[in-house]
Amino acid sequence: MNKRKDFSPEFKREAVRLLDAGQKPASDLARELGVRRNQLYKWKEELVKQGAGAFPGMGRRSAGKDEVTRLRKELERVKEERDILKKAAAYFAKELK
């Protein structure tokens, strides 16, 4: 399964500018940029409809998701530490017997 890509507003605006320039076919441009062709047209439509207010933030990524990601990484680290301590305790318990 592919991980969803996040594109900055500047990247989207530049992609639409290149699409409007018409120097390359949309399919070639999309391939070079690593996006789907229809995504370029969606970005263009959004830019036309919303103007300067188009592409707020970083797509679907929000501060809440960043916090969840950070907490998951911290949880994984803490689990690893716990497992190491369990193994160490078991090792030293054998030594005492």
All heavy atoms as an XYZ file, in Angstrom:
790
protein
N       0.845     -1.180      0.000
C       0.000      0.000      0.000
C       0.891      1.244      0.000
O       1.826      1.343      0.777
C      -0.884     -0.028      1.235
C      -1.886      1.057      1.283
S      -2.983      0.764      2.687
C      -3.913      2.236      2.615
N       0.592      2.175     -0.869
C       1.388      3.393     -0.969
C       1.014      4.383      0.117
O      -0.145      4.507      0.485
C       1.182      4.059     -2.329
C       1.764      3.232     -3.446
O       2.635      2.415     -3.215
N       1.277      3.433     -4.645
N       2.014      5.078      0.613
C       1.775      6.123      1.604
C       1.308      7.374      0.876
O       1.827      7.724     -0.162
C       3.080      6.411      2.348
C       2.892      7.399      3.464
C       4.197      7.596      4.211
C       4.013      8.522      5.363
N       3.926      9.907      5.001
N       0.328      8.015      1.419
C      -0.205      9.234      0.815
C       0.847     10.337      0.878
O       1.481     10.552      1.901
C      -1.450      9.663      1.582
C      -2.033     10.938      1.080
C      -3.262     11.324      1.887
N      -4.243     11.713      0.940
C      -5.375     11.096      0.701
N      -5.700     10.045      1.380
N      -6.204     11.521     -0.205
N       1.031     11.048     -0.231
C       2.014     12.124     -0.304
C       1.342     13.446      0.048
O       0.205     13.692     -0.321
C       2.602     12.223     -1.704
C       3.407     11.021     -2.119
C       3.952     11.225     -3.512
C       4.718     10.031     -3.988
N       5.182     10.198     -5.371
N       2.090     14.288      0.746
C       1.628     15.634      1.056
C       2.442     16.605      0.207
O       3.667     16.516      0.156
C       1.835     15.958      2.533
C       0.922     15.145      3.432
O      -0.206     14.857      3.014
O       1.342     14.807      4.548
N       1.751     17.513     -0.454
C       2.418     18.498     -1.293
C       2.186     19.883     -0.718
O       1.081     20.208     -0.288
C       1.888     18.439     -2.728
C       2.142     17.116     -3.397
C       1.130     16.190     -3.532
C       3.391     16.806     -3.883
C       1.360     14.977     -4.144
C       3.637     15.592     -4.502
C       2.618     14.673     -4.631
N       3.214     20.694     -0.725
C       3.102     22.049     -0.189
C       2.262     22.904     -1.142
O       2.175     22.618     -2.340
C       4.491     22.668     -0.020
O       5.058     22.922     -1.286
N       1.669     23.965     -0.600
C       0.909     24.878     -1.461
C       1.765     25.467     -2.585
O       1.286     25.654     -3.703
C       0.437     25.973     -0.499
C       0.425     25.318      0.838
C       1.538     24.315      0.810
N       3.036     25.733     -2.298
C       3.925     26.289     -3.317
C       4.127     25.293     -4.460
O       4.140     25.669     -5.627
C       5.293     26.652     -2.702
C       5.242     27.778     -1.698
C       4.795     27.319     -0.311
O       4.887     26.109      0.003
O       4.317     28.170      0.450
N       4.279     24.014     -4.105
C       4.447     22.974     -5.112
C       3.207     22.917     -6.011
O       3.315     22.841     -7.237
C       4.681     21.624     -4.441
C       4.800     20.477     -5.405
C       6.028     20.158     -5.966
C       3.694     19.723     -5.762
C       6.151     19.101     -6.857
C       3.800     18.673     -6.657
C       5.037     18.367     -7.206
N       2.030     22.974     -5.401
C       0.783     22.901     -6.160
C       0.636     24.106     -7.098
O       0.267     23.936     -8.267
C      -0.413     22.827     -5.209
C      -0.444     21.543     -4.397
C      -1.579     21.566     -3.395
C      -1.578     20.352     -2.518
N      -2.675     20.359     -1.536
N       0.949     25.291     -6.577
C       0.845     26.495     -7.428
C       1.813     26.428     -8.603
O       1.471     26.788     -9.725
C       1.104     27.744     -6.589
C      -0.056     28.121     -5.696
C       0.150     29.468     -5.010
N      -0.974     29.770     -4.161
C      -1.050     29.447     -2.870
N      -0.040     28.838     -2.283
N      -2.117     29.745     -2.162
N       3.030     25.958     -8.341
C       4.020     25.843     -9.408
C       3.590     24.796    -10.425
O       3.760     24.977    -11.632
C       5.396     25.496     -8.821
C       6.489     25.391     -9.837
C       6.799     26.693    -10.567
O       6.377     27.779    -10.112
O       7.473     26.619    -11.609
N       3.008     23.700     -9.967
C       2.530     22.661    -10.877
C       1.427     23.205    -11.784
O       1.417     22.950    -12.993
C       2.015     21.455    -10.088
N       0.516     23.984    -11.215
C      -0.556     24.587    -12.012
C       0.017     25.601    -12.993
O      -0.413     25.673    -14.146
C      -1.624     25.238    -11.095
C      -2.618     26.047    -11.894
C      -2.335     24.167    -10.278
N       1.021     26.364    -12.558
C       1.650     27.335    -13.461
C       2.288     26.621    -14.654
O       2.138     27.041    -15.801
C       2.716     28.156    -12.717
C       3.276     29.305    -13.558
C       4.486     29.951    -12.916
N       5.643     29.067    -12.844
C       6.409     28.738    -13.887
N       6.135     29.186    -15.099
N       7.449     27.939    -13.731
N       2.975     25.520    -14.376
C       3.591     24.752    -15.464
C       2.535     24.149    -16.384
O       2.726     24.092    -17.605
C       4.482     23.642    -14.885
C       5.745     24.103    -14.169
C       6.420     22.932    -13.465
C       6.703     24.773    -15.134
N       1.424     23.719    -15.811
C       0.328     23.174    -16.616
C      -0.243     24.260    -17.522
O      -0.487     24.023    -18.714
C      -0.765     22.609    -15.703
C      -1.979     21.989    -16.375
C      -1.572     20.746    -17.173
C      -3.031     21.625    -15.338
N      -0.438     25.448    -16.973
C      -0.979     26.564    -17.759
C      -0.005     27.038    -18.836
O      -0.432     27.525    -19.884
C      -1.346     27.742    -16.849
C      -2.592     27.462    -16.024
O      -3.356     26.538    -16.393
O      -2.799     28.163    -15.021
N       1.294     26.905    -18.571
C       2.291     27.327    -19.556
C       2.162     26.509    -20.834
O       2.458     27.010    -21.922
C       3.697     27.205    -18.970
N       1.742     25.274    -20.713
C       1.481     24.446    -21.881
C       2.706     24.013    -22.655
O       2.594     23.632    -23.818
N       3.865     24.050    -22.045
C       5.073     23.647    -22.754
C       5.188     22.132    -22.869
O       5.887     21.629    -23.728
C       6.311     24.206    -22.045
C       6.373     25.717    -22.105
C       7.558     26.265    -21.337
O       8.211     25.556    -20.584
N       7.823     27.555    -21.522
N       4.499     21.423    -21.980
C       4.523     19.961    -22.005
C       3.090     19.465    -21.867
O       2.248     20.124    -21.240
C       5.331     19.406    -20.830
C       6.789     19.749    -20.875
C       7.509     19.125    -19.694
C       8.970     19.513    -19.723
N       9.708     18.916    -18.621
N       2.812     18.280    -22.413
C       1.494     17.685    -22.185
C       1.287     17.404    -20.689
O       2.249     17.142    -19.960
C       1.541     16.374    -22.973
C       2.670     16.520    -23.931
C       3.629     17.483    -23.313
N       0.051     17.454    -20.259
C      -0.263     17.256    -18.842
C       0.223     15.901    -18.336
O       0.712     15.798    -17.208
C      -1.765     17.398    -18.616
N       0.130     14.877    -19.163
C       0.558     13.549    -18.718
C       2.069     13.508    -18.472
O       2.533     12.908    -17.494
C       0.154     12.482    -19.730
O       0.679     12.796    -21.000
N       2.851     14.167    -19.338
C       4.304     14.211    -19.141
C       4.660     15.015    -17.893
O       5.526     14.621    -17.100
C       5.003     14.829    -20.351
C       4.952     13.930    -21.578
O       4.625     12.730    -21.425
O       5.236     14.428    -22.692
N       3.994     16.141    -17.723
C       4.241     16.983    -16.563
C       3.911     16.231    -15.275
O       4.687     16.252    -14.320
C       3.418     18.267    -16.659
C       3.572     19.271    -15.524
C       5.010     19.767    -15.437
C       2.613     20.429    -15.716
N       2.787     15.552    -15.276
C       2.377     14.794    -14.086
C       3.402     13.708    -13.759
O       3.766     13.513    -12.596
C       1.006     14.172    -14.305
N       3.887     13.028    -14.772
C       4.883     11.970    -14.571
C       6.163     12.550    -13.962
O       6.734     11.983    -13.037
C       5.181     11.281    -15.894
C       5.884      9.952    -15.741
C       6.037      9.193    -17.054
N       4.801      9.059    -17.810
C       4.551      9.687    -18.978
N       5.458     10.459    -19.535
N       3.403      9.522    -19.602
N       6.607     13.690    -14.478
C       7.826     14.326    -13.965
C       7.657     14.784    -12.517
O       8.602     14.713    -11.733
C       8.198     15.521    -14.831
C       8.754     15.152    -16.172
C       9.050     16.362    -17.036
O       9.073     17.497    -16.499
O       9.246     16.176    -18.251
N       6.473     15.265    -12.170
C       6.222     15.777    -10.827
C       5.863     14.674     -9.833
O       5.842     14.899     -8.622
C       5.111     16.828    -10.852
C       5.428     18.102    -11.631
C       4.206     18.999    -11.686
C       6.608     18.832    -11.014
N       5.540     13.498    -10.344
C       5.189     12.390     -9.454
C       3.776     12.459     -8.921
O       3.502     12.024     -7.799
N       2.863     13.025     -9.721
C       1.447     13.098     -9.340
C       0.610     12.519    -10.472
O       1.100     12.293    -11.571
C       0.999     14.553     -9.041
C       1.781     15.126     -7.878
C       1.140     15.437    -10.246
N      -0.668     12.301    -10.188
C      -1.579     11.839    -11.237
C      -1.998     13.033    -12.099
O      -2.075     14.168    -11.626
C      -2.815     11.198    -10.618
C      -2.488      9.944     -9.825
C      -3.724      9.266     -9.262
N      -4.775     10.160     -8.814
C      -4.846     10.701     -7.592
N      -3.913     10.441     -6.700
N      -5.836     11.482     -7.261
N      -2.274     12.761    -13.366
C      -2.651     13.828    -14.297
C      -3.921     14.535    -13.827
O      -4.007     15.764    -13.825
C      -2.858     13.248    -15.694
C      -3.184     14.295    -16.749
C      -3.319     13.667    -18.121
N      -4.280     12.580    -18.151
C      -5.581     12.728    -18.460
N      -6.049     13.902    -18.781
N      -6.387     11.702    -18.445
N      -4.906     13.752    -13.396
C      -6.164     14.382    -12.973
C      -5.977     15.231    -11.720
O      -6.734     16.171    -11.472
C      -7.269     13.349    -12.782
C      -7.006     12.383    -11.660
O      -5.857     12.134    -11.304
N      -8.063     11.829    -11.102
N      -4.934     14.931    -10.910
C      -4.668     15.745     -9.726
C      -4.244     17.154    -10.129
O      -4.625     18.125     -9.491
C      -3.582     15.096     -8.871
C      -3.395     15.765     -7.529
C      -4.614     15.635     -6.657
O      -5.064     14.527     -6.386
N      -5.152     16.743     -6.213
N      -3.476     17.257    -11.211
C      -3.091     18.580    -11.706
C      -4.325     19.400    -12.065
O      -4.419     20.594    -11.741
C      -2.189     18.455    -12.933
C      -0.782     17.914    -12.712
C      -0.093     17.718    -14.052
C       0.011     18.849    -11.826
N      -5.281     18.764    -12.727
C      -6.506     19.478    -13.118
C      -7.341     19.864    -11.901
O      -7.964     20.933    -11.864
C      -7.324     18.642    -14.098
C      -6.656     18.527    -15.451
C      -6.242     17.295    -15.943
C      -6.428     19.650    -16.236
C      -5.633     17.186    -17.177
C      -5.817     19.553    -17.478
C      -5.416     18.325    -17.938
O      -4.803     18.223    -19.161
N      -7.352     19.009    -10.874
C      -8.083     19.350     -9.648
C      -7.449     20.559     -8.963
O      -8.146     21.445     -8.474
C      -8.108     18.157     -8.695
C      -9.043     17.058     -9.129
C      -9.042     15.916     -8.128
C      -9.926     14.796     -8.587
N      -9.944     13.678     -7.625
N      -6.095     20.572     -8.918
C      -5.408     21.719     -8.324
C      -5.683     22.984     -9.111
O      -5.900     24.051     -8.539
C      -3.910     21.471     -8.259
C      -3.492     20.428     -7.267
C      -4.238     19.928     -6.217
C      -2.246     19.745     -7.208
N      -3.522     18.989     -5.539
C      -2.292     18.854     -6.110
C      -1.098     19.801     -7.975
C      -1.228     18.036     -5.771
C      -0.028     18.981     -7.631
C      -0.095     18.114     -6.546
N      -5.719     22.880    -10.429
C      -5.986     24.043    -11.273
C      -7.396     24.570    -11.003
O      -7.606     25.776    -10.848
C      -5.839     23.669    -12.750
C      -6.094     24.827    -13.683
C      -5.891     24.433    -15.120
C      -6.169     25.595    -16.045
N      -5.901     25.264    -17.436
N      -8.360     23.657    -10.920
C      -9.745     24.048    -10.657
C      -9.868     24.723     -9.294
O     -10.547     25.747     -9.157
C     -10.637     22.803    -10.709
C     -12.101     23.084    -10.479
C     -12.926     21.809    -10.530
O     -12.528     20.861    -11.227
O     -13.965     21.769     -9.843
N      -9.190     24.179     -8.290
C      -9.244     24.772     -6.956
C      -8.616     26.168     -6.950
O      -9.131     27.084     -6.317
C      -8.522     23.875     -5.951
C      -8.644     24.354     -4.516
C      -8.020     23.408     -3.508
O      -7.720     22.251     -3.855
O      -7.817     23.853     -2.368
N      -7.525     26.328     -7.666
C      -6.859     27.627     -7.735
C      -7.742     28.655     -8.435
O      -7.820     29.813     -8.016
C      -5.510     27.498     -8.448
C      -4.569     28.679     -8.357
C      -4.230     28.991     -6.900
C      -3.297     28.405     -9.125
N      -8.447     28.242     -9.478
C      -9.344     29.153    -10.191
C     -10.516     29.547     -9.291
O     -10.893     30.717     -9.222
C      -9.851     28.499    -11.497
C     -10.995     29.289    -12.100
C      -8.706     28.358    -12.489
N     -11.089     28.586     -8.574
C     -12.248     28.863     -7.722
C     -11.899     29.713     -6.510
O     -12.627     30.634     -6.157
C     -12.877     27.559     -7.239
C     -13.701     26.847     -8.263
C     -14.322     25.609     -7.660
C     -15.149     24.854     -8.674
N     -15.722     23.622     -8.116
N     -10.780     29.381     -5.843
C     -10.475     30.023     -4.558
C      -9.392     31.089     -4.637
O      -9.183     31.813     -3.668
C     -10.082     28.961     -3.536
C     -11.210     27.985     -3.265
C     -10.830     26.938     -2.237
O      -9.764     26.987     -1.649
N     -11.716     25.991     -2.023
N      -8.694     31.166     -5.738
C      -7.660     32.189     -5.892
C      -6.561     32.058     -4.866
O      -6.011     30.985     -4.657
N      -6.243     33.161     -4.191
C      -5.151     33.177     -3.220
C      -5.444     32.309     -1.996
O      -4.530     31.895     -1.295
C      -4.874     34.609     -2.777
N      -6.716     32.021     -1.745
C      -7.082     31.198     -0.594
C      -6.987     29.709     -0.851
O      -7.293     28.897      0.025
N      -6.550     29.323     -2.036
C      -6.452     27.899     -2.368
C      -5.276     27.261     -1.635
O      -4.295     27.916     -1.320
C      -6.283     27.733     -3.875
N      -5.386     25.998     -1.375
C      -4.341     25.175     -0.756
C      -3.922     25.658      0.628
O      -2.748     25.892      0.877
C      -3.099     25.094     -1.654
C      -3.382     24.910     -3.109
C      -2.865     25.770     -4.054
C      -4.167     23.856     -3.547
C      -3.106     25.595     -5.396
C      -4.425     23.671     -4.892
C      -3.900     24.546     -5.813
N      -4.844     25.797      1.560
C      -4.427     26.181      2.913
C      -3.741     25.005      3.604
O      -4.122     23.852      3.435
C      -5.749     26.529      3.603
C      -6.757     25.699      2.897
C      -6.278     25.599      1.468
N      -2.709     25.261      4.343
C      -2.030     24.224      5.122
C      -1.282     23.244      4.252
O      -0.862     23.555      3.150
N      -1.122     22.041      4.768
C      -0.387     20.992      4.063
C      -1.327     19.838      3.718
O      -1.105     18.697      4.105
C       0.753     20.461      4.934
C       1.936     21.389      5.036
S       2.790     21.607      3.487
C       3.470     19.996      3.208
N      -2.367     20.098      3.013
C      -3.282     19.037      2.606
C      -4.093     18.506      3.770
O      -4.560     19.255      4.608
N      -4.220     17.212      3.844
C      -5.034     16.595      4.883
C      -4.308     16.455      6.213
O      -4.869     16.050      7.195
C      -5.488     15.210      4.419
C      -6.369     15.268      3.215
C      -6.635     13.878      2.700
N      -7.324     13.945      1.435
C      -8.609     13.694      1.287
N      -9.335     13.333      2.292
N      -9.164     13.792      0.103
N      -3.037     16.746      6.203
C      -2.235     16.605      7.412
C      -2.569     17.746      8.370
O      -2.611     18.899      7.994
C      -0.763     16.657      7.037
C       0.128     16.170      8.105
C       1.498     15.934      7.483
N       2.376     15.392      8.450
C       2.503     14.093      8.669
N       1.842     13.239      7.963
N       3.325     13.660      9.593
N      -2.800     17.421      9.615
C      -3.136     18.460     10.584
C      -2.259     18.315     11.814
O      -1.539     17.340     11.989
C      -4.607     18.343     10.990
O      -4.813     17.148     11.714
N      -2.338     19.297     12.673
C      -1.538     19.270     13.900
C      -1.908     18.071     14.755
O      -1.055     17.479     15.414
C      -1.745     20.564     14.672
N      -3.168     17.683     14.766
C      -3.608     16.527     15.537
C      -2.953     15.249     15.056
O      -2.553     14.398     15.844
N      -2.820     15.096     13.759
C      -2.184     13.903     13.207
C      -0.704     13.891     13.535
O      -0.126     12.834     13.780
C      -2.406     13.827     11.701
C      -3.818     13.478     11.321
C      -3.959     13.316      9.831
C      -5.391     12.994      9.467
N      -5.561     12.826      8.037
N      -0.075     15.067     13.524
C       1.338     15.148     13.887
C       1.539     14.702     15.328
O       2.496     14.000     15.640
C       1.870     16.565     13.707
C       2.002     16.962     12.245
O       2.076     16.060     11.388
O       2.035     18.170     11.971
N       0.645     15.097     16.205
C       0.723     14.723     17.608
C       0.552     13.218     17.773
O       1.292     12.572     18.518
C      -0.342     15.479     18.420
C      -0.369     15.131     19.885
C       0.840     15.670     20.645
O       1.612     16.448     20.075
O       0.991     15.304     21.819
N      -0.398     12.647     17.048
C      -0.624     11.199     17.109
C       0.613     10.456     16.620
O       1.043      9.478     17.231
C      -1.874     10.800     16.290
C      -1.974      9.296     16.148
C      -3.134     11.358     16.932
N       1.202     10.919     15.533
C       2.414     10.291     15.006
C       3.545     10.362     16.017
O       4.241      9.372     16.253
C       2.840     10.984     13.697
O       1.767     10.893     12.768
C       4.070     10.342     13.113
N       3.720     11.505     16.641
C       4.770     11.665     17.640
C       4.542     10.730     18.818
O       5.467     10.066     19.304
C       4.823     13.117     18.132
C       5.985     13.385     19.096
C       5.895     14.754     19.746
N       4.739     14.918     20.602
C       4.647     14.414     21.843
N       5.622     13.707     22.348
N       3.570     14.618     22.581
N       3.302     10.641     19.280
C       2.989      9.781     20.417
C       3.180      8.301     20.078
O       3.632      7.524     20.924
C       1.555     10.038     20.892
C       1.334     11.392     21.568
C      -0.149     11.619     21.827
C       2.131     11.495     22.859
N       2.857      7.901     18.861
C       3.068      6.509     18.462
C       4.554      6.155     18.458
O       4.951      5.072     18.884
C       2.465      6.251     17.086
C       0.965      6.121     17.137
C       0.400      5.688     15.818
N      -1.037      5.538     15.953
C      -1.906      5.738     14.996
N      -1.478      6.078     13.790
N      -3.190      5.596     15.199
N       5.381      7.071     17.967
C       6.830      6.836     17.967
C       7.351      6.732     19.397
O       8.182      5.878     19.712
C       7.546      7.966     17.227
C       7.390      7.903     15.733
C       8.115      9.042     15.067
C       7.916      9.023     13.562
N       8.566     10.165     12.912
N       6.866      7.616     20.267
C       7.295      7.581     21.664
C       6.851      6.282     22.331
O       7.623      5.667     23.083
C       6.727      8.782     22.414
C       7.196      8.865     23.849
C       6.648     10.077     24.585
O       6.097     10.987     23.949
O       6.791     10.101     25.821
N       5.639      5.838     22.040
C       5.139      4.581     22.605
C       5.996      3.404     22.160
O       6.343      2.535     22.966
C       3.684      4.354     22.183
C       3.045      3.044     22.644
C       3.025      2.945     24.161
C       1.646      2.918     22.072
N       6.370      3.383     20.906
C       7.225      2.306     20.389
C       8.578      2.302     21.099
O       9.085      1.243     21.483
C       7.421      2.481     18.879
C       8.118      1.322     18.229
C       7.349      0.022     18.332
O       6.108      0.045     18.310
O       8.007     -1.027     18.457
N       9.154      3.475     21.314
C      10.436      3.578     22.011
C      10.308      3.082     23.445
O      11.144      2.326     23.942
C      10.933      5.021     21.993
C      12.298      5.208     22.654
C      12.712      6.673     22.699
N      11.741      7.536     23.359
C      11.627      7.667     24.680
N      12.402      6.989     25.487
N      10.728      8.490     25.190
N       9.240      3.478     24.130
C       9.028      3.068     25.516
C       8.819      1.553     25.605
O       9.324      0.901     26.530
C       7.842      3.842     26.129
C       7.415      3.265     27.460
C       8.201      5.313     26.279
N       8.117      0.970     24.642
C       7.934     -0.482     24.635
C       9.263     -1.204     24.476
O       9.512     -2.218     25.130
C       6.985     -0.897     23.503
C       5.538     -0.628     23.788
C       4.689     -1.111     22.618
C       3.221     -0.934     22.871
N       2.404     -1.402     21.729
N      10.127     -0.680     23.600
C      11.447     -1.285     23.422
C      12.249     -1.222     24.724
O      12.885     -2.206     25.120
C      12.216     -0.572     22.312
C      11.731     -0.889     20.928
C      12.511     -0.138     19.858
O      13.669      0.256     20.114
O      11.955      0.047     18.762
N      12.211     -0.080     25.396
C      12.919      0.060     26.665
C      12.378     -0.924     27.690
O      13.156     -1.549     28.426
C      12.800      1.493     27.181
C      13.565      2.516     26.368
C      13.324      3.939     26.824
O      12.513      4.160     27.755
O      13.939      4.856     26.245
N      11.070     -1.068     27.757
C      10.441     -1.998     28.698
C      10.890     -3.424     28.424
O      11.247     -4.170     29.342
C       8.920     -1.908     28.587
C       8.195     -2.892     29.506
C       6.815     -3.235     29.043
N       6.874     -3.841     27.723
C       5.836     -3.911     26.897
N       4.683     -3.396     27.244
N       5.952     -4.487     25.721
N      10.913     -3.810     27.146
C      11.315     -5.170     26.783
C      12.768     -5.427     27.160
O      13.107     -6.519     27.637
C      11.085     -5.415     25.296
C       9.604     -5.431     24.927
O       8.770     -5.580     25.843
O       9.299     -5.293     23.729
N      13.617     -4.449     26.959
C      15.027     -4.593     27.333
C      15.157     -4.780     28.837
O      15.905     -5.645     29.317
C      15.838     -3.370     26.848
C      15.948     -3.391     25.325
C      17.220     -3.340     27.495
C      16.515     -2.125     24.728
N      14.417     -3.994     29.610
C      14.479     -4.113     31.065
C      13.941     -5.456     31.542
O      14.470     -6.046     32.494
C      13.711     -2.966     31.722
C      14.370     -1.587     31.587
C      13.445     -0.506     32.111
C      15.702     -1.561     32.322
N      12.901     -5.968     30.903
C      12.369     -7.287     31.258
C      13.421     -8.365     31.049
O      13.626     -9.243     31.894
C      11.140     -7.629     30.413
C       9.847     -7.048     30.896
C       8.718     -7.574     30.016
C       7.384     -7.071     30.421
N       6.304     -7.575     29.552
N      14.102     -8.293     29.894
C      15.136     -9.287     29.595
C      16.301     -9.176     30.578
O      16.836    -10.194     31.029
C      15.630     -9.116     28.159
C      14.598     -9.522     27.135
C      15.092     -9.262     25.726
C      14.003     -9.588     24.715
N      14.417     -9.272     23.348
N      16.679     -7.968     30.920
C      17.767     -7.776     31.875
C      17.378     -8.317     33.246
O      18.185     -8.977     33.923
C      18.141     -6.298     31.968
N      16.158     -8.063     33.680
C      15.693     -8.561     34.973
C      15.681    -10.086     34.987
O      16.094    -10.714     35.972
C      14.304     -8.015     35.283
N      15.241    -10.707     33.914
C      15.227    -12.160     33.832
C      16.646    -12.713     33.859
O      16.919    -13.727     34.518
C      14.499    -12.607     32.569
N      17.559    -12.065     33.190
C      18.953    -12.505     33.148
C      19.565    -12.460     34.545
O      20.204    -13.413     35.002
C      19.752    -11.626     32.186
C      21.224    -11.925     32.187
C      21.722    -13.031     31.501
C      22.100    -11.120     32.888
C      23.079    -13.317     31.512
C      23.452    -11.398     32.900
C      23.932    -12.491     32.212
O      25.279    -12.764     32.228
N      19.369    -11.348     35.235
C      19.946    -11.214     36.574
C      19.247    -12.106     37.585
O      19.863    -12.535     38.569
C      19.963     -9.754     37.022
C      20.954     -8.919     36.274
C      20.555     -7.854     35.492
C      22.297     -9.206     36.356
C      21.478     -7.090     34.802
C      23.242     -8.453     35.662
C      22.828     -7.388     34.891
N      17.988    -12.405     37.378
C      17.284    -13.329     38.273
C      17.876    -14.730     38.151
O      18.001    -15.456     39.147
C      15.792    -13.347     37.949
N      18.287    -15.133     36.950
C      18.934    -16.442     36.746
C      20.277    -16.484     37.473
O      20.659    -17.500     38.042
C      19.169    -16.695     35.258
C      17.986    -17.115     34.491
C      18.421    -17.440     33.063
C      17.245    -17.536     32.138
N      17.680    -17.760     30.761
N      21.013    -15.382     37.446
C      22.330    -15.303     38.057
C      22.237    -15.508     39.573
O      23.156    -16.044     40.186
C      22.974    -13.946     37.766
C      23.328    -13.726     36.320
C      24.602    -14.429     35.942
O      25.534    -14.434     36.749
O      24.658    -14.967     34.831
N      21.156    -15.034     40.183
C      21.013    -15.127     41.632
C      20.704    -16.545     42.095
O      20.944    -16.895     43.237
C      19.923    -14.177     42.120
C      20.229    -12.678     41.949
C      19.021    -11.852     42.375
C      21.449    -12.292     42.773
N      20.151    -17.377     41.240
C      19.757    -18.728     41.645
C      20.904    -19.671     41.724
O      21.939    -19.664     41.298
C      18.707    -19.291     40.675
C      17.397    -18.593     40.831
C      16.372    -19.227     39.926
C      15.033    -18.533     40.087
N      14.026    -19.099     39.253
